[in-house]
Amino acid sequence: MNTTFAFAYALAFAARLHAAQMRKGSDTPYISHLLAVTAIALDHGATENEAIAALLHDSLQPLALNRMGRALAWSSMPMVALLKPLPVAVP
């Protein structure tokens, strides 16, 4: 599967959003989890939109919602539909 600008943008967005975050109990950058989930999805035949959803699956937190909404405004409807059903953590 070839990826487009949308995948690159989602990857950059996730990396920037989680830049200062580490995995619980380790010094491993949190982005490694998002990349691993995305790799598993792609290994199992995910479409680009599904891979983007995997990259962003932990990005829909209350503080990120406004930025995410603006970032997804350019996006295709199928990708937005994939993200809407994901649960949002409430503090």
JOKAMO-V96813 format. One line per field, one symbol per residue. phi: phi as a letter, one per 30 degrees, with the letter a starting at -180 (. if undefined). psi: psi as a letter, one per 20 degrees, with the letter a starting at -180 (. if undefined). burial: b if it has 16 or more other ideal C-beta (glycine too) atoms within 10 Angstrom, else e. A space follows every 50 residues. Layout:
BEGIN
phi=???
psi=???
burial=???
END
This chain:
BEGIN
phi=.dcceedddddddddddcecccdeibcdededddddddddeddciedddd dddddcdccccedcedddedddeddddedddddedddcdcd
psi=pqqahgggghgggggghjgjpqqpjrjpqhhhghhgggggghhjkqrghh hghghjhjilqhhigggggghihirqhhgghhhhipqppp.
burial=eeeeebbebbbebbeebbeeeeeeeeeebbbebbbebbeebbeeebebbb bbbbbbbbbbeeebeeebeebbeeeeeebeebbeeeeeeee
END
